[in-house]
Amino acid sequence: MTPFQISFCCANTDPEPWLAGLHAALPQAQVSVWQPGAPAADVAVVWQPPQQFFDEQPQLNAIFNIGAGVDALMKLRLPPQAVVVRLEDAGMAVQMAEYVCQAVIRHFRDLNAYADDARVGHWTYYKPRQRSDFPVGVMGLGVLGARVAQALTHFEFPVNGWSRTPSALDGVRSFSGAAQLDDFLASSRVLVNLLPLTPDTTNILNRAHLSRLQPSGYLINVARGAHLVEDDLLALIHSGHLSGALLDVFRTEPLPADHPFWREPKITLTPHTSARTLREDSIAQIAGKIGALLRSEALAGIVDPVRGY
């Protein structure tokens, strides 16, 4: 491999462990933290970079995004020749699977209600539910969504999956495209959102779609806050059509202190922590992809700028 330059531009991230890890994995590379006016680089490792970064680095050949979601990145003006490469897993898939499975099980087993009772000293039993009455629908069957859907099958829940194009997963009833979205929703009581955020999926968790879930439906949103129409969720909970929700992502993060979600007891909140980027796994994946790029080999995880993922 020939020497090359890597520019690191990641907001709210301690750069030193990343620089050390990238240098250890790619000793022939010169790795530096981007500052305005920095020398030209061949590739970039980024998270929420400013537009100025790309304005000053128009020669980039590749942009590696250290998170799975690229929606914020795709809003910027990027060098037209640069390929955008997302992390396909980097330790996030198993985290997402365990987070969603615990959320589904906690709702199915009434564990939130038991916790509420324990806080006030009540010893109460709730009638056991049948798994057959709790079909779980997973929206988005990419790397993370597929792992979640298949993990849920191990607990013997009926699992439905919906994606833009047809997808086949063992033990998962598959739906695809706009024509099958209504049937997918009507076949699901618990809805897990793992879609990428694009113009087509913004506000997809709205009153019309959430109303099609089975009665006492439950929403788990672990994708992006902009997928959800917040007032529609609150209205459907207050009407009784939805029994509640678990939300890990929000339109504004951190969630403002005066937001009504804080005061709704049927909504459980976590601070965008369902699946965190693991640095060592991410560095290994980025290094492998850079190596493939330098050898002119095919790269996995290239983002389609038209689709936005």
N, C-alpha and C positions, 0 to 999 in steps of 0.2 A: 504494500500500500504506500502511496505517496503522502507526504506531510499535508495536513489540511487544517483549517481553522474552524473551531466550534465556538459560537457565541451563545452564552447562557443569559436568558432574559426572562426571569420568572418572578412575578409579583408575590410578595408575602412568603418568600421561601429563602431559607438560609442557604446561600450558594456554596459555601465551603465544602460540605459533604458531597454535594453533587459534582463539584469540580474535581475533588479527589477521586471519586468513584469513576468518573468518565476518563480521567487521565490514566487510572490504573487499568481500565478496560481497553483503552485506546492510547497506548503510550506514545504512538507516533503523532498524536494530535496535539495541537496547541489550543487549550481551552481557557476561555476568559469570560468574565462577567461583562456584559455590555454596558457601556457608558456612552452618552452622546458624543459623537465624533470618533468612536472607536474604529479601528481598521476593518476592512472588509473581511467577512467570514464566508466559508463555503456552506456550512449548515448552521441551523439555529435550534436550540432547545428552549422552548418557551412555555409560559403559562400567563395568560392575560397580559401580553406585552402591549406597549403603547403604539399608536400608529407611527410615531417618530422612528421607532426601531426599524420598521420596514421601509420607511422613506429613506433612511440612511443606509440600508442594506439591500439595494435592489438586485444585487448579483447572486443572492442566495439560491442554492440548488435544491435544498430540502429544509422543511420546517417540521420539527418533531414536537408534538404537543404532549405535555406530561400528564394530562388528564384524559379520560375517555371521551368527554364531551368537547366538541370543537365549535359550538354555536357562537361563542363570543369571538373566537378567532376568525370565523368566516365573515363577520361583519366588517372586518378591516380590509384595506386595499393591500393585497399581497402581491409580491413579484410574480408575474404571470408564468414564468418558467419553473417556479419552485413547486415541488410536490409537498402536500401537507400530509403528514403521517401521524396517525393517532395510536395511542397504546391500546392494544387489543385485550389485555388482561392486567398484567403487572401486579398480580395478587388481588385484584379487585373482584374477580368473579366469585371466589369462594366467600369473601366478605359479604357480597351482595346476597348470595344464596342463604347464608346463615341469618342475615338481618331479616330478609323477607320471610323465611321459614318461621323464625321466632315470632314475627308479627302476625302471620296467619294463624299459627298455633295459639298464640296468646289471645287472639280474638275468638277463635273457635272454642277454646277451653274456658272462656269467661274469666281469664286470669286477672284482667283489669278490675272486674267486679269483685273478685276475691280480695284483691289488694285494697280496694276501697273499703270493703267490709272490715278487713283486719285493722285498718287505721282507726275505726270507731268501735272496735271490740265486738263485732258481730261474727258469730259462727254460723255460716250459711252454706247450704248446698244448692247447686244449680243443676237442672236436669241435663244429662249428657246429650250431646247433639250427634247426629249422624253425618259422617263425612260425605255421604252421597247427597246431602242437602247443602253442601258447601263447595260447589264448583268454583275453582279459582281461575281467573282469566289473566294472562300475562300479555300485555301490549308491548311489542318489540321483542324480536327473537334474534338479536345479535348475540355477541359473545356473552354478555352479561345476562340477557333475557333468557337465552337457551339454558344457561347454567341454572338459573332460578327455576325455570319451568321443570327441568328434569329433577332438581332437588325436591321439589314439591311432590313429585310422583312417588318418592320413597316413603312419604307419610300417607299414601293411599288416598289423597284428595283427587277428585276428578280435575284435570288440568286442561284448560283451553289456551291456545296461543294465537295471537293475531300479529301479522306483519304485512308490510307493503306488498311483498311478493311471496309466493308460496314457499313454505318451509316444512320439512318433515322431521319430527322428533319422536323418538320412541315413547309411547305412553301419553302423548300430548295430542289432543284433538285440534287440528290446525285450521285456521281461517286466514284469509288474505284479501287485501284490497278493500276499497270503499264499499264494494257490493256486498261483502260479507261482514262488515263491521257491526251492523245492527244485530245480526244473528249471533255474533260472538258475544256482544254485550248481554243480550237476552239469555244466553247460556251460562252466564257467570254471576256469582253472588259476591265474590271478593274480586276486586279489580286491582292489579298491580301494574303500574305504569313504568316502563323502562324504554320508552321511545326516545330517539334523538330529537332535539329541538330544531325544527325547521319551520319555514313559513306555513307549511301544510299541517304541522302538528301543534302550532301555537294555539292555545285555548281549546284543545281537543277534549279536555276534561270539563265539559260545559253541562248546563242543565239538560239539554236534549240527550246527550250521550249518557250521562250518569243516570238519568231517569229510566233508561232502558235496562239497567241492572235489575236483577231479581230483587223482590222486596227485602228490606233490611240489609241492603247491600253495604259493602265496606270498601273504602278506597285506601290503597297504599301507594303513595307517590314518592318514588326515589329517583326520578329522572331530572326534571327541571321545574322550577316554580311557575314559569310562564306557560306550562301545559295546562294549568288549572285556572278556571274562572272562580275566584275565591268566594264571591257572593253567592254563586250558584251552589257551591258545596254547602255553605252555611244554610241556605234556604232548604235544601233537600234533607239536611240533618234535622232542621227544626220541624219540617213537615212529617218526619218519621220514615220517609222512603229510604234514606240511608241511616244505618245504625251508628256510623261514625267513620273515622279516618285516622290513619297514621301518616304524617307528613314529615319528610326529611329535607325537603327543598322548598324554597319560597321565592317570590318575585323580588323581594328585598331581603338581603342577608347582611348582617344579622336581622332577624325578624323584629320590627319596631315594638317597643314596649307597650304601645297602646293598640296593637293589632288585636282584632276580635278573636283570632285563633287562640290566644293565650287564655281567654275567658270561657272557651267552649269545652266543657268537661268530656264531650264525646270525641274530641280530637286530641290525639297524642302527638307531641312534637319532639323531634330530635334535630340537632344543629348541623345538618348536611354531613352526616358522619356514617352513612350506611356502607360506603366503600371508599376507603382512603387510598391514595397512591402510596405504594410501598417503594421507597427509594431504591433499595438494592435490586429488586425485581425490575423496576423501571429502567435503571441504568443498564442492566444486562440486556433488556430488550432493545433499548435505543442503540447500544453498541453493536448488537447483532444486525440491526437494520442499517446502520451506517456502513458496516462491513459489506453487507450485500450491495448497498448503493455504490460503493467504491469498486466492487467487482462487477458492476453492471448487471447484477442479478435482479430478478423480480422482487418487489417489495410487497409484503402484506400490510394491510392497514392504511392504504392510501385513500384519502378522502376524495370523494367525488364532489367538486365544487357546485355542480348543478343540484344534486340531491341534498348537499349540506352535511353529509356524514360518510 
